[in-house]
């Protein structure tokens, strides 16, 4: 199992919409997340001191081919529609790596 942390900005005027969407995630999206070996998935919201809002996500990947599972998820029509309604709420970081929407984070500590 590998743990992942990711971060992305969220537009202040879209926070309530983002919360509303995630209070009732579409069943097909949840099914695809499970099929792609993602477990214990959480998203947190925080406003930083500079006033900007950010989302932090955490999940555990239990599969053996992360790239293939992420490609499977990206090819799923229901997931594509979900992303099309969530993406306008988000503001990707300028410093993210090429090809990323959510910026990956380095794990610096873990305690079981």
NORFENFEN-V880589 format. One record per backbone hydrogen bond with DSSP energy under -1.0 kcal/mol. CO is the residue of the C=O (numbers start at 1). NH is the residue of the N-H. If there is no record, write none. Layout:
CO	NH
CO	NH
//
This chain:
2	61
4	59
5	105
6	57
7	103
8	55
9	91
11	14
14	18
15	19
16	20
17	21
18	22
19	23
21	24
26	30
27	31
28	32
29	33
30	34
31	35
32	36
33	38
34	37
37	62
39	60
42	58
44	56
46	54
48	51
52	48
53	10
54	46
55	8
56	44
57	6
58	42
59	4
60	39
61	2
65	69
66	70
67	71
68	72
69	73
70	74
71	75
73	76
76	80
77	81
78	82
79	83
80	84
81	85
82	86
83	87
86	89
87	90
89	11
91	9
93	96
97	100
103	7
//
